[in-house]
């Protein structure tokens, strides 16, 4: 009788192992992958990007493709937005994910600048690339630095990006560090336009502008394109002012190498903001974990999307967080021993 019972126990345990069940102390073999045991069910979520074109649009679609490579039949509903509205909408749980700029996220989370109320529902997931503050002018204007510009007060025509956008915000913060406002510059004859990069490029090419200010990748395509037929300079900035702007508004002091532009004779110190993937604090940990895992395991694919991403590493994904990291992201980075 005892022999029969023992045989039955052995048979039951064997059948349980075949059916995917487990005996206490053993891990389930369901959804086994090269990095461990994971829930492989598809993800359905939402993501706010930029204006429907440009790098943020490309990056959003790249993230969606990465997710589908790991979790088949996943759906990311991608919606156009902008740097400021993405923050407000994410904070109000109108989307589970959004692309943000680190400096604006810093201000919003802490209730600084234009954000009268703290936007404390924001959480960081992954950092992708820097955008550098750059002020290009025609060499014929004879201005090589912001210090010289404010000393000589020439009448210039230049663009600072769309109204209320990242470029305009950074420009206002930068000249404030020097003790000036846009109204001050207009009072001595400057004409300051608020144009997109494409419009500013055309206007510079046509002679309607003397320059433009951007917070963008380096090399900046607009500058490279115009430098073919125009002699340009990239204005120098005082390092003390850069330090002030960085500490006050959540930027990071950095350097543009002289090798980036043919018209640069030396490395140029500036400040940068970082484009990163953020999530609402209420976004489930598992969704954040899955998206971050799919990005990291398809990093080579993502790097091929744009030159700004070609040096992206796992360590960089976990770097430069100006707001708290989402628990789902913390869990993944801890598992792969990054951060």
N, C-alpha and C positions, 0 to 999 in steps of 0.2 A: 504493500500500500504506500509506504513512504517513497519507494522508488518511482511509483506512478505520479505522485504529487510533485516530486522533484523534476521529473521530465516535463510535466505540464508547466511549471514555472519557467524552465529554460525555453520552452516553445513560446510562451507569452512574451517574455523579454525579447526574444528574437523577432517576433511579429511587430512588437512596438518599435523596435529600431528600424524596421523596414517601412513603417507607416509614418515616420518622422517624429514620433513621440520620443520621450527620453526618460531615462531612469534618473532619479535624484542624484545630483552631483555631476551629471553630464550636460553639455550644452547642446541645444537643438542644432541640427544640420540644415534647417530650412534657410534658403537664401544665402548660402555660403558664397563668398567672393574671395578675390585674391587678398583683401585686407581684413577679412574677418566675417562675422555673421551680421547681416543687416537686413532690415525691412526694405524690400525692393519694390514696393508698391509705388505707382506714379504719384507725382505731385501736381496739384492744381493750385495756382497762386496768382498774385498780381504784382506788377512792377511798374513804377513810374520812371520814365527816362527824360530826355531833353525835348527838343523841338521836332522830333520825327526825322531828323537828318543828323549827319555828323557822327562823331565818335561815340557819344552816349547811346545813340540809336544802334550803331554797330555792336557796341559792347553788350547791350541788352539782348540783342538777338544771339550773340555769341554765348551768353549765359544760358539762354533758353536751349540752345543746341547742346551745350555741355550737359545740362540736366537730362535731356532726352537720350544722350549717349549712355548714361548710367541708369536712368529710370525711364524705361520705355513708356510712351503714351502720356508723358507729363505735359501740362499746359501752363504756360505763363502768359497771362493777358497783359501785354505791354501797352501802356498809355503815355502819350506825350505829356510833358510838363515843363518845369524850369527849376532852377536852383532854389528859389524861395518857396514857390508853391508846393514843391515836393516835400519840403520840410513840414509845412503846415498840414498837408494832407496825410502824410505818414503819421504825424503826431496824433491826428484825429482818427486813425485807423481806417482811412479811406483806401489804403493799400497796405499789403503786407511787407512789400519791399520797395526801395527807391534808390536811385543814384543821387548822391549828394556831394557837395564840396565841403571839405573839412573845416574851412574857416567859418562858413555860414552855419554849419552844424554846431560848431563851438559856441558861436554867438547865440544861436537859438536855444541850445540846451541850458545855457547860463542866463538867458534873458537879457542879453546885451544888445546895444545898437538899436536896430529897427524892431527887435523882438521885445515888446513890453512885458510879455508873459513868458516864463520858462517853458520850453518845449521838451519836457522830460520823458516823453514816450519814445525817444529816438535811441537806437542801439546800433553799434557798428558790427559789420560782418566781415568785410574784406576790402583792403586798399589796393587800388589798381595802378595809378600813375599820377605824377605831379603835373601841375599847370603853373608855368612861371610868369611872373609879372614882367612885361616887356613894353617899352615905350620906344617906338621906331619913328625917326624923323628923316626928312631929306637932308643929306649932307650939306647941301647948298644953304641951309638955314644957319649954319655955323654954330649950332648948339650941340654940345657933347655930353652934358650932364644936367640933371634936374637943378643942381645948385646954380649953374650958369643960366638956366632958363629963368629961375626966380630972381636972379640978380639983374639980368638984362631986360626981362619982361618983353620979349618980342611978340608981335602979332602973328599968331599961328592958327592954322586951321587943322583940326585933328578930330578923330572919332574915339569915343570911349565905350563903344558897345551899346547894346540896347538899354533903354531906360529901365532902371531897377535891377539890371542884371549883375552878374559877377564882376564883369569888367568895370562898370561904372562904380560899383560899391568899393572895389579895391582902389580905384583911382582916387575917389573922395578920401578914403582912409590914408592913402599915401601922401597926398598934398596937404592934408590936415597935419601930418607929422612935421611938415615944413612950415606950418602956420598959415596956410592959404586955403581958400575955398574956390569952387568953380566960379562963383560970382566975382571974386577978386580977379581971376584970370580974364573973365569976359570984360571986366571994367577997363583993362589996359589993351583991349582989342582982339583977344583970342575969340575964335569962332569954334565952339565945341559941339560936335555932332554926336548923335547917338544912332550909330549904324551897325548893321551886322558885319561880320568879317568880309563876306562876299561883296557887300555894297561898299565898304571902306576900301577894299582892294581896287575895285573899279574906279572909285573916285580919286584914289591916289594915282592910278595909272593915267586917268584923264586930266590930271592937274588940278582937281577940285579940292584936294586935301594935301597937307604937308606931312602928315603922319597919322599914326594910330596907336592906341594903347590896348593891349590885350593881356589876359591871363590865360595862357594856352601852352600847348606843347612847344618844345624847342628841339629842332627848328620849327618855326611857325611857317606853314605853307604860304600864307599871304605875303609874308616878308620875303621869303625865298623867291616867290614868283615875281614880285615887284623889283627885287634887287637885280634881276636880269637886265632891266632897262633903266633903273633908277639907282643912284648912289645913296645908300641908306646908312644911318648910324643907329646904334642901340644905346640909349641914354644911360649913363652911369647914375647910381644912387648912393647916397651917403649910408655907410654901414650902420651908423648910429640910428638913423631913421628906419632902416630895415629892421633892426633889432626891436625898436619900439613897436612898429606895425605888427611884427611877428608875435610878440608877447601880448600885445593888447587885443589882437583880433584872431588869434589862433592859426596864423600862418607858420611857415618854417623858413628860416634863412637858408639859402642854398646858392649854388654857383652854376652859371651857364658857361660851359667850356668854350674857349676861343675857337675850337675846331667845329663848333656847331654852325657858324656862319662865316662865309668868306670875308665879310667886311668887319669881323671882330679881330682886333690885334692882341687882345689879352682876355683872360677869364673875367667874367662880369658877375659880381655879387648881386643877388636879388632875393625875392621871397616867393614862396610857392604855396598853393593850396593843393589838396589831393582829392581826386575823384575816388569815391569809395561806395561800396554797396552797404546800405543800411536797412534795418528792419524795424518794424514797430516792436516795442517791448512785449506786445500781446501776440506776436507771431509765434506759433508753436515751435518749440525747440527742435523738433524732428524735421520740420520744413527747412529751418535755417541750416541744420546739420547736413541735410541732403544736398542742398544747393551748394554749400561750401565744399563738401566732399566732391561733388561733380566738377566744380571749377578746378580744384587742386589736381584731380586725377586726369583732367583734360587740359592741362596748362599749356602744352605745346600747341594745341589747336587754338586756344584763346590768344596766345602770343602772336599767332600769324595773322590776326585780324587787322592790326594796325601797328605802325612803327612805335607808337608810344607804349605798347605793351611788350615789345620784344625782349626786354630784360626782366620781365616779371618772374619772381621766385615765390616759393612758399613762405619764406621769411618776410618778403615784402607784403604779401597778402595780410599778414598779421601785424604789420607795422603801423605807426603813426595814427593812433586812435585818439581823437580829441573828445570823444564821448565814450560812455561805458560800452563794453563789448557784450553782444548778445550771448546768453548762456549756451545756446546751441552752437555758436561759433567757438566759444571757449572750450566746450567739450571736444569738438573736432581737433582744434589746434593742440590740445593736451594729448589727444590720442596719437597724433603724429609727431609729438615732441617738438612742436614749434610754438614760439612765444614765451 
